[in-house]
Amino acid sequence: MRDVAKGYTGETRFPFILQNIHRYFFWLSLVILVFLWWDAILAFRFPDGVGIGVGTLVLLLNAALLTLYSISCHSCRHLCGGHLDAFHTRPAKYSLWRTISRLNERHMLFAWISLIWVGLTDVYVRLLSMGVIRDLRFF
């Protein structure tokens, strides 16, 4: 006896194929995260040397929150161990999969927090670029 109906095609036909697009957006988000982390690292550079300002912390938190959102995605969870049939052969992958599974439980929370923070970061950078405010520098 079959577990599924004879005509079942899985996620290979419309509209279910659209669910697979999510996996490709995960890979795209990793490319974007590289640029965000690069910008956060560059924010430590000032004309007179290395330092930390409010803008540095804003950009660091922005990259960190978006990274947390991305790695809590079920696509990352599947990539890190969801495809294995037996975890006992790969204990490190199992540990990573469990950690990401715990993060995945809060994926929507991370989505909202990172979305709000991206908006605030954009406003902060915009105000700085327009000269409305100055970046407070700690050292």
KEKE-3310 file (N, C-alpha, C; in steps of 0.2 Angstrom, whole numbers, plus 5000, padded with zeros to 4 digits):
npx = (5004:5003:5010:5006:4995:4993:4994:5002:5013:5022:5032:5034:5026:5016:5005:5014:5027:5032:5035:5047:5055:5058:5070:5080:5080:5086:5099:5103:5101:5112:5122:5119:5121:5135:5139:5133:5139:5152:5150:5148:5160:5168:5163:5170:5181:5188:5191:5203:5208:5205:5189:5174:5158:5141:5134:5142:5139:5125:5125:5132:5123:5112:5117:5120:5107:5100:5107:5104:5091:5092:5099:5090:5081:5070:5076:5090:5091:5087:5098:5108:5107:5095:5093:5098:5097:5100:5105:5115:5126:5133:5136:5140:5134:5121:5120:5122:5110:5100:5102:5100:5087:5081:5082:5074:5061:5059:5059:5049:5048:5062:5061:5052:5059:5071:5066:5061:5072:5080:5073:5075:5089:5091:5084:5093:5105:5102:5098:5111:5118:5112:5116:5108:5110:5124:5136:5138:5153:5162:5175)
npy = (4994:5011:5026:5039:5047:5041:5050:5060:5073:5080:5094:5099:5104:5118:5125:5123:5123:5135:5136:5131:5141:5149:5143:5147:5160:5161:5158:5169:5179:5176:5181:5195:5197:5196:5208:5217:5214:5218:5232:5235:5232:5241:5252:5254:5262:5278:5295:5298:5287:5271:5267:5268:5272:5278:5275:5264:5254:5253:5248:5236:5229:5228:5220:5209:5205:5203:5192:5183:5181:5175:5163:5157:5152:5139:5134:5135:5126:5114:5113:5111:5099:5093:5084:5072:5055:5048:5053:5048:5045:5057:5067:5080:5088:5085:5092:5105:5106:5104:5116:5126:5122:5126:5140:5142:5141:5154:5161:5170:5180:5185:5190:5201:5209:5211:5217:5229:5235:5237:5247:5257:5258:5263:5275:5281:5282:5289:5301:5305:5306:5317:5327:5331:5325:5321:5308:5301:5298:5286:5282)
npz = (5000:4996:5002:4998:4987:4970:4960:4965:4965:4973:4977:4964:4954:4949:4961:4970:4968:4970:4983:4984:4979:4990:4995:4987:4989:5001:4999:4991:5001:5009:5001:5002:5015:5017:5011:5020:5032:5028:5027:5040:5046:5039:5045:5057:5053:5053:5048:5056:5060:5069:5076:5087:5084:5086:5074:5070:5079:5076:5063:5065:5073:5065:5054:5062:5067:5055:5050:5060:5058:5045:5047:5055:5047:5039:5028:5030:5040:5035:5026:5035:5040:5039:5028:5031:5034:5045:5060:5069:5063:5060:5072:5074:5064:5068:5081:5076:5068:5078:5086:5076:5074:5086:5085:5074:5079:5083:5072:5065:5075:5074:5062:5062:5072:5065:5053:5058:5064:5052:5046:5055:5055:5042:5042:5051:5045:5033:5039:5044:5032:5026:5034:5045:5058:5068:5069:5085:5093:5101:5104)
capx = (5000:5007:5009:5003:4991:4997:4996:5005:5020:5026:5032:5037:5021:5012:5008:5019:5034:5033:5038:5054:5059:5061:5076:5085:5081:5091:5106:5103:5102:5119:5126:5118:5124:5142:5139:5131:5145:5158:5149:5148:5167:5171:5161:5175:5186:5186:5197:5209:5210:5200:5185:5167:5153:5134:5133:5146:5135:5119:5127:5134:5117:5108:5120:5119:5099:5098:5111:5100:5085:5093:5101:5084:5076:5070:5080:5096:5090:5088:5105:5113:5106:5088:5093:5101:5093:5102:5110:5120:5133:5135:5134:5141:5128:5115:5121:5120:5103:5096:5103:5096:5079:5078:5082:5069:5055:5058:5060:5045:5051:5068:5059:5049:5064:5076:5063:5060:5079:5082:5070:5078:5095:5090:5083:5099:5110:5099:5099:5118:5120:5109:5119:5103:5113:5131:5137:5142:5159:5164:5182)
capy = (5000:5017:5031:5045:5046:5039:5056:5066:5075:5084:5101:5100:5108:5124:5131:5121:5124:5142:5135:5130:5147:5151:5140:5151:5167:5160:5159:5176:5182:5175:5186:5201:5197:5198:5216:5221:5213:5222:5239:5235:5232:5247:5257:5255:5266:5285:5298:5299:5280:5266:5269:5265:5277:5275:5272:5257:5249:5252:5244:5229:5226:5227:5214:5203:5203:5200:5185:5178:5180:5171:5156:5153:5150:5132:5132:5134:5120:5108:5113:5109:5092:5090:5079:5066:5050:5045:5058:5045:5045:5064:5070:5087:5090:5084:5097:5111:5105:5106:5123:5130:5121:5130:5146:5142:5142:5161:5164:5176:5185:5188:5193:5207:5213:5214:5222:5236:5238:5239:5253:5262:5259:5267:5282:5284:5283:5294:5308:5306:5308:5323:5332:5332:5323:5319:5302:5301:5294:5284:5282)
capz = (5000:4995:5007:4995:4981:4964:4956:4969:4962:4977:4976:4957:4950:4951:4964:4976:4966:4972:4990:4983:4978:4996:4996:4983:4992:5007:4996:4990:5007:5011:4998:5004:5022:5016:5010:5026:5037:5026:5028:5047:5047:5037:5050:5062:5050:5053:5045:5060:5063:5070:5082:5087:5085:5086:5068:5070:5083:5072:5057:5068:5075:5058:5051:5067:5067:5048:5050:5065:5054:5040:5049:5058:5042:5038:5022:5033:5045:5030:5023:5040:5043:5038:5023:5033:5036:5052:5064:5074:5059:5060:5078:5074:5060:5072:5085:5072:5066:5084:5087:5071:5075:5091:5082:5069:5083:5084:5065:5064:5079:5072:5056:5064:5075:5060:5049:5062:5064:5046:5045:5059:5052:5036:5044:5055:5039:5029:5043:5044:5025:5025:5039:5050:5064:5068:5073:5091:5093:5108:5104)
cpx = (5004:5005:5005:4999:4995:4999:4999:5012:5024:5026:5035:5032:5018:5006:5013:5026:5036:5036:5045:5058:5062:5068:5082:5085:5085:5098:5108:5104:5109:5124:5125:5121:5131:5143:5138:5136:5151:5157:5150:5156:5170:5168:5165:5181:5184:5192:5203:5211:5204:5196:5178:5163:5146:5132:5137:5141:5128:5120:5129:5127:5112:5111:5119:5111:5097:5101:5107:5094:5086:5095:5095:5079:5076:5074:5087:5096:5090:5095:5110:5112:5099:5087:5095:5096:5094:5107:5116:5127:5136:5133:5135:5136:5122:5115:5119:5113:5099:5097:5099:5088:5077:5078:5076:5062:5054:5059:5056:5047:5057:5066:5057:5055:5069:5073:5063:5067:5082:5080:5073:5085:5095:5089:5089:5104:5108:5100:5107:5120:5118:5112:5114:5106:5120:5131:5141:5147:5161:5171:5185)
cpy = (5006:5022:5037:5043:5045:5045:5062:5067:5079:5091:5103:5103:5114:5122:5129:5122:5131:5142:5134:5136:5150:5149:5144:5158:5166:5161:5166:5180:5182:5180:5193:5202:5199:5205:5219:5220:5217:5229:5240:5235:5238:5253:5259:5260:5273:5288:5298:5292:5275:5268:5266:5271:5274:5271:5265:5252:5248:5247:5237:5226:5224:5221:5208:5201:5200:5193:5180:5176:5174:5164:5153:5151:5142:5129:5131:5127:5114:5107:5110:5102:5089:5085:5073:5061:5047:5050:5055:5045:5052:5068:5078:5091:5090:5090:5104:5111:5107:5113:5127:5128:5125:5137:5147:5143:5149:5165:5170:5182:5189:5192:5200:5212:5216:5218:5229:5239:5240:5246:5259:5263:5264:5274:5285:5286:5289:5301:5310:5309:5315:5329:5334:5331:5321:5313:5303:5296:5292:5284:5281)
cpz = (5000:5001:5005:4989:4975:4960:4959:4966:4967:4976:4969:4952:4953:4955:4969:4974:4968:4979:4989:4982:4984:4998:4993:4986:4998:5004:4994:4996:5010:5008:5000:5011:5022:5015:5016:5032:5035:5027:5036:5049:5045:5042:5056:5060:5051:5050:5049:5063:5064:5076:5082:5088:5085:5080:5067:5073:5079:5067:5059:5070:5070:5055:5056:5067:5060:5048:5055:5061:5049:5042:5053:5053:5041:5033:5025:5037:5040:5028:5028:5043:5042:5032:5025:5035:5043:5055:5067:5070:5059:5066:5078:5070:5064:5078:5082:5070:5072:5086:5082:5072:5080:5089:5077:5073:5083:5077:5064:5069:5077:5065:5057:5067:5070:5055:5052:5062:5058:5044:5049:5057:5046:5037:5047:5049:5035:5033:5043:5037:5024:5029:5044:5057:5063:5072:5079:5091:5100:5109:5097)
residu = (MET:ARG:ASP:VAL:ALA:LYS:GLY:TYR:THR:GLY:GLU:THR:ARG:PHE:PRO:PHE:ILE:LEU:GLN:ASN:ILE:HIS:ARG:TYR:PHE:PHE:TRP:LEU:SER:LEU:VAL:ILE:LEU:VAL:PHE:LEU:TRP:TRP:ASP:ALA:ILE:LEU:ALA:PHE:ARG:PHE:PRO:ASP:GLY:VAL:GLY:ILE:GLY:VAL:GLY:THR:LEU:VAL:LEU:LEU:LEU:ASN:ALA:ALA:LEU:LEU:THR:LEU:TYR:SER:ILE:SER:CYS:HIS:SER:CYS:ARG:HIS:LEU:CYS:GLY:GLY:HIS:LEU:ASP:ALA:PHE:HIS:THR:ARG:PRO:ALA:LYS:TYR:SER:LEU:TRP:ARG:THR:ILE:SER:ARG:LEU:ASN:GLU:ARG:HIS:MET:LEU:PHE:ALA:TRP:ILE:SER:LEU:ILE:TRP:VAL:GLY:LEU:THR:ASP:VAL:TYR:VAL:ARG:LEU:LEU:SER:MET:GLY:VAL:ILE:ARG:ASP:LEU:ARG:PHE:PHE)
# end
